[in-house]
Amino acid sequence: MPTPTCRLFRPGETYAGKQGFDYAAGVSAESAGATGICMHLLT
């Protein structure tokens, strides 16, 4: 089992979703190597 680590996400990193909403960067497999959870902020 890998050693747990802490990741820091800075505000301002956003992207436009397919349905026209803007999302703030959050915890995902791509951003933090997360497994079993994905959290993004809808703005």
Biopython code that builds the backbone (N, CA, C, O; Angstrom):
import numpy as np
from Bio.PDB.StructureBuilder import StructureBuilder

atoms = [
    (1, "MET", "N", (0.851, -1.173, 0.000)),
    (1, "MET", "CA", (0.000, 0.000, 0.000)),
    (1, "MET", "C", (0.901, 1.242, 0.000)),
    (1, "MET", "O", (1.832, 1.324, 0.802)),
    (2, "PRO", "N", (0.632, 2.219, -0.901)),
    (2, "PRO", "CA", (1.469, 3.423, -0.957)),
    (2, "PRO", "C", (1.301, 4.302, 0.285)),
    (2, "PRO", "O", (0.267, 4.269, 0.952)),
    (3, "THR", "N", (2.312, 5.066, 0.572)),
    (3, "THR", "CA", (2.271, 5.997, 1.695)),
    (3, "THR", "C", (1.330, 7.153, 1.370)),
    (3, "THR", "O", (1.466, 7.758, 0.306)),
    (4, "PRO", "N", (0.369, 7.487, 2.258)),
    (4, "PRO", "CA", (-0.536, 8.617, 2.003)),
    (4, "PRO", "C", (0.239, 9.933, 1.890)),
    (4, "PRO", "O", (1.238, 10.143, 2.578)),
    (5, "THR", "N", (-0.233, 10.793, 1.026)),
    (5, "THR", "CA", (0.369, 12.114, 0.859)),
    (5, "THR", "C", (-0.720, 13.173, 0.906)),
    (5, "THR", "O", (-1.907, 12.857, 0.822)),
    (6, "CYS", "N", (-0.321, 14.407, 1.038)),
    (6, "CYS", "CA", (-1.241, 15.537, 1.073)),
    (6, "CYS", "C", (-1.029, 16.365, -0.190)),
    (6, "CYS", "O", (0.113, 16.659, -0.545)),
    (7, "ARG", "N", (-2.109, 16.746, -0.875)),
    (7, "ARG", "CA", (-2.027, 17.567, -2.084)),
    (7, "ARG", "C", (-2.687, 18.904, -1.833)),
    (7, "ARG", "O", (-3.706, 18.974, -1.146)),
    (8, "LEU", "N", (-2.117, 19.972, -2.384)),
    (8, "LEU", "CA", (-2.647, 21.321, -2.241)),
    (8, "LEU", "C", (-3.166, 21.793, -3.590)),
    (8, "LEU", "O", (-2.455, 21.720, -4.592)),
    (9, "PHE", "N", (-4.415, 22.281, -3.618)),
    (9, "PHE", "CA", (-5.014, 22.790, -4.844)),
    (9, "PHE", "C", (-5.212, 24.285, -4.701)),
    (9, "PHE", "O", (-5.792, 24.741, -3.716)),
    (10, "ARG", "N", (-4.747, 25.042, -5.653)),
    (10, "ARG", "CA", (-4.853, 26.499, -5.636)),
    (10, "ARG", "C", (-6.162, 26.938, -6.291)),
    (10, "ARG", "O", (-6.588, 26.330, -7.273)),
    (11, "PRO", "N", (-6.809, 27.984, -5.766)),
    (11, "PRO", "CA", (-8.012, 28.513, -6.420)),
    (11, "PRO", "C", (-7.656, 29.127, -7.768)),
    (11, "PRO", "O", (-6.525, 29.562, -7.985)),
    (12, "GLY", "N", (-8.617, 29.156, -8.655)),
    (12, "GLY", "CA", (-8.405, 29.777, -9.952)),
    (12, "GLY", "C", (-8.213, 28.792, -11.087)),
    (12, "GLY", "O", (-8.297, 29.171, -12.255)),
    (13, "GLU", "N", (-7.958, 27.539, -10.765)),
    (13, "GLU", "CA", (-7.830, 26.528, -11.802)),
    (13, "GLU", "C", (-9.229, 26.014, -12.132)),
    (13, "GLU", "O", (-9.786, 25.217, -11.378)),
    (14, "THR", "N", (-9.807, 26.464, -13.257)),
    (14, "THR", "CA", (-11.163, 26.070, -13.624)),
    (14, "THR", "C", (-11.182, 25.497, -15.034)),
    (14, "THR", "O", (-10.239, 25.667, -15.806)),
    (15, "TYR", "N", (-12.270, 24.821, -15.348)),
    (15, "TYR", "CA", (-12.483, 24.340, -16.710)),
    (15, "TYR", "C", (-13.975, 24.335, -16.995)),
    (15, "TYR", "O", (-14.791, 24.228, -16.079)),
    (16, "ALA", "N", (-14.329, 24.450, -18.274)),
    (16, "ALA", "CA", (-15.728, 24.459, -18.697)),
    (16, "ALA", "C", (-16.182, 23.028, -18.956)),
    (16, "ALA", "O", (-15.554, 22.293, -19.717)),
    (17, "GLY", "N", (-17.281, 22.644, -18.312)),
    (17, "GLY", "CA", (-17.833, 21.309, -18.497)),
    (17, "GLY", "C", (-18.679, 21.229, -19.762)),
    (17, "GLY", "O", (-18.971, 22.252, -20.382)),
    (18, "LYS", "N", (-19.069, 20.028, -20.144)),
    (18, "LYS", "CA", (-19.848, 19.790, -21.363)),
    (18, "LYS", "C", (-21.233, 20.431, -21.313)),
    (18, "LYS", "O", (-21.801, 20.744, -22.359)),
    (19, "GLN", "N", (-21.787, 20.633, -20.113)),
    (19, "GLN", "CA", (-23.129, 21.201, -19.975)),
    (19, "GLN", "C", (-23.109, 22.703, -19.748)),
    (19, "GLN", "O", (-24.135, 23.288, -19.401)),
    (20, "GLY", "N", (-21.947, 23.343, -19.940)),
    (20, "GLY", "CA", (-21.861, 24.789, -19.854)),
    (20, "GLY", "C", (-21.525, 25.355, -18.488)),
    (20, "GLY", "O", (-21.462, 26.574, -18.328)),
    (21, "PHE", "N", (-21.308, 24.502, -17.500)),
    (21, "PHE", "CA", (-20.939, 24.974, -16.166)),
    (21, "PHE", "C", (-19.424, 25.069, -16.048)),
    (21, "PHE", "O", (-18.688, 24.364, -16.739)),
    (22, "ASP", "N", (-18.972, 25.947, -15.166)),
    (22, "ASP", "CA", (-17.546, 26.044, -14.864)),
    (22, "ASP", "C", (-17.262, 25.259, -13.589)),
    (22, "ASP", "O", (-18.015, 25.333, -12.617)),
    (23, "TYR", "N", (-16.184, 24.518, -13.608)),
    (23, "TYR", "CA", (-15.793, 23.698, -12.466)),
    (23, "TYR", "C", (-14.436, 24.141, -11.957)),
    (23, "TYR", "O", (-13.538, 24.432, -12.747)),
    (24, "ALA", "N", (-14.281, 24.196, -10.646)),
    (24, "ALA", "CA", (-12.984, 24.483, -10.037)),
    (24, "ALA", "C", (-12.253, 23.157, -9.847)),
    (24, "ALA", "O", (-12.869, 22.132, -9.554)),
    (25, "ALA", "N", (-10.953, 23.191, -10.017)),
    (25, "ALA", "CA", (-10.152, 21.981, -9.866)),
    (25, "ALA", "C", (-10.346, 21.389, -8.481)),
    (25, "ALA", "O", (-10.487, 22.121, -7.501)),
    (26, "GLY", "N", (-10.353, 20.078, -8.400)),
    (26, "GLY", "CA", (-10.534, 19.413, -7.120)),
    (26, "GLY", "C", (-9.831, 18.074, -7.090)),
    (26, "GLY", "O", (-8.943, 17.805, -7.899)),
    (27, "VAL", "N", (-10.229, 17.252, -6.168)),
    (27, "VAL", "CA", (-9.618, 15.942, -5.973)),
    (27, "VAL", "C", (-10.156, 14.967, -7.010)),
    (27, "VAL", "O", (-11.369, 14.794, -7.130)),
    (28, "SER", "N", (-9.272, 14.338, -7.751)),
    (28, "SER", "CA", (-9.652, 13.327, -8.729)),
    (28, "SER", "C", (-8.466, 12.399, -8.959)),
    (28, "SER", "O", (-7.383, 12.612, -8.414)),
    (29, "ALA", "N", (-8.678, 11.375, -9.764)),
    (29, "ALA", "CA", (-7.576, 10.475, -10.105)),
    (29, "ALA", "C", (-6.490, 11.227, -10.860)),
    (29, "ALA", "O", (-5.302, 10.978, -10.657)),
    (30, "GLU", "N", (-6.901, 12.156, -11.738)),
    (30, "GLU", "CA", (-5.938, 12.903, -12.543)),
    (30, "GLU", "C", (-5.134, 13.907, -11.717)),
    (30, "GLU", "O", (-3.930, 14.058, -11.919)),
    (31, "SER", "N", (-5.797, 14.588, -10.793)),
    (31, "SER", "CA", (-5.118, 15.659, -10.061)),
    (31, "SER", "C", (-4.362, 15.179, -8.827)),
    (31, "SER", "O", (-3.347, 15.767, -8.455)),
    (32, "ALA", "N", (-4.847, 14.121, -8.193)),
    (32, "ALA", "CA", (-4.240, 13.711, -6.924)),
    (32, "ALA", "C", (-3.998, 12.213, -6.810)),
    (32, "ALA", "O", (-3.526, 11.733, -5.779)),
    (33, "GLY", "N", (-4.321, 11.477, -7.866)),
    (33, "GLY", "CA", (-4.159, 10.031, -7.783)),
    (33, "GLY", "C", (-5.200, 9.372, -6.889)),
    (33, "GLY", "O", (-4.991, 8.266, -6.391)),
    (34, "ALA", "N", (-6.333, 10.062, -6.688)),
    (34, "ALA", "CA", (-7.385, 9.560, -5.803)),
    (34, "ALA", "C", (-8.038, 8.308, -6.381)),
    (34, "ALA", "O", (-8.165, 8.162, -7.596)),
    (35, "THR", "N", (-8.447, 7.419, -5.498)),
    (35, "THR", "CA", (-9.218, 6.245, -5.900)),
    (35, "THR", "C", (-10.469, 6.187, -5.035)),
    (35, "THR", "O", (-10.389, 6.273, -3.810)),
    (36, "GLY", "N", (-11.617, 6.042, -5.672)),
    (36, "GLY", "CA", (-12.865, 5.926, -4.934)),
    (36, "GLY", "C", (-13.522, 7.239, -4.563)),
    (36, "GLY", "O", (-14.551, 7.238, -3.886)),
    (37, "ILE", "N", (-12.950, 8.373, -4.992)),
    (37, "ILE", "CA", (-13.565, 9.670, -4.689)),
    (37, "ILE", "C", (-13.187, 10.675, -5.780)),
    (37, "ILE", "O", (-12.082, 10.635, -6.321)),
    (38, "CYS", "N", (-14.114, 11.565, -6.089)),
    (38, "CYS", "CA", (-13.874, 12.645, -7.048)),
    (38, "CYS", "C", (-14.682, 13.845, -6.568)),
    (38, "CYS", "O", (-15.908, 13.766, -6.484)),
    (39, "MET", "N", (-14.017, 14.956, -6.252)),
    (39, "MET", "CA", (-14.708, 16.147, -5.748)),
    (39, "MET", "C", (-14.251, 17.373, -6.527)),
    (39, "MET", "O", (-13.067, 17.711, -6.532)),
    (40, "HIS", "N", (-15.199, 18.037, -7.185)),
    (40, "HIS", "CA", (-14.941, 19.280, -7.904)),
    (40, "HIS", "C", (-15.993, 20.291, -7.463)),
    (40, "HIS", "O", (-17.083, 19.906, -7.039)),
    (41, "LEU", "N", (-15.679, 21.565, -7.559)),
    (41, "LEU", "CA", (-16.609, 22.618, -7.153)),
    (41, "LEU", "C", (-17.272, 23.203, -8.388)),
    (41, "LEU", "O", (-16.591, 23.705, -9.282)),
    (42, "LEU", "N", (-18.602, 23.142, -8.444)),
    (42, "LEU", "CA", (-19.384, 23.710, -9.536)),
    (42, "LEU", "C", (-19.617, 25.176, -9.234)),
    (42, "LEU", "O", (-20.113, 25.520, -8.161)),
    (43, "THR", "N", (-19.257, 26.059, -10.185)),
    (43, "THR", "CA", (-19.446, 27.496, -9.971)),
    (43, "THR", "C", (-20.346, 28.084, -11.031)),
    (43, "THR", "O", (-20.618, 29.285, -11.013)),
]
sb = StructureBuilder()
sb.init_structure("model")
sb.init_model(0)
sb.init_chain("A")
sb.init_seg("    ")
for serial, (resi, resn, name, xyz) in enumerate(atoms, 1):
    if name == "N":
        sb.init_residue(resn, " ", resi, " ")
    sb.init_atom(name, np.array(xyz, "f"), 0.0, 1.0, " ", f" {name:<3s}", serial, name[0])
structure = sb.get_structure()
